[in-house]
Amino acid sequence: MPIPPPPFPLRRHLIVGVGAVLATLALPALASSRRLLVPMTDGPFYPPRAWREQWADWDADLSRVNRDGAVRTARGEHLGLELQLADAKGRAIDAAEVEIWQCDAMAVYHHPGVRVVAGQFDDGFQGFGATRSDAAGAARFRTIRPVPYPGRTPHIHIKLRHADFGTISSQLFVTADPGNARDFLFRQLDSDGQAALSLTLARADGDSGLRWLARHTLVIG
């Protein structure tokens, strides 16, 4: 199923709003740290394409679900996330497919292998979202601040696809989260790898409905 370019018409006012707020943050210098994106496992909860194709709403706004004529809003602390894709020479990577997925605020993944129990998962959270990087290498999402689930620190899964580098999966963590020191995957990373995959969250201001903002450069070697 092809991924349309951002922003999606239904959510244009939401995604553009996230971009406008993120624009007030200092943009990291592309590839200035030379800390390369570290590939990591998909984990067991990457939602398969065949299952996703049963629904139409898999856009870049994970904080609202539009199904069966009703719009539901995600629980949790809403996060405006901008990922900046660059190569090791600092050049922006455009037209890359970018996917993210994570558990909801109740620590439940939206996946066909997860048993759905009424009242024990958030039907207002999309669970998975997709977009493409623009000419500046930016890919913008609206989601929730990740939460821990048993055995794991808070994290957001990412998958990138582009003709220049193929497919890369990894995970993004929250800088200085106390759960990081106990997370078996985070602990396997060296200091550069941890820095390359750690999001620094800033408090959001204004009436965007966001609690947090994060802008992070992914350097792909």
Secondary structure as UniProt FT lines:
FT   HELIX           9..11
FT   HELIX           12..22
FT   TURN            23..24
FT   TURN            30..33
FT   TURN            44..45
FT   HELIX           49..52
FT   TURN            53..54
FT   TURN            62..63
FT   STRAND          64..67
FT   TURN            68..69
FT   STRAND          70..73
FT   STRAND          78..87
FT   TURN            88..89
FT   STRAND          97..101
FT   TURN            105..106
FT   TURN            112..113
FT   TURN            118..119
FT   TURN            123..124
FT   STRAND          128..132
FT   TURN            135..136
FT   STRAND          138..144
FT   TURN            150..151
FT   STRAND          155..162
FT   TURN            163..165
FT   STRAND          166..174
FT   TURN            175..176
FT   HELIX           178..182
FT   HELIX           184..187
FT   HELIX           191..196
FT   STRAND          198..199
FT   STRAND          202..203
FT   STRAND          212..220
//
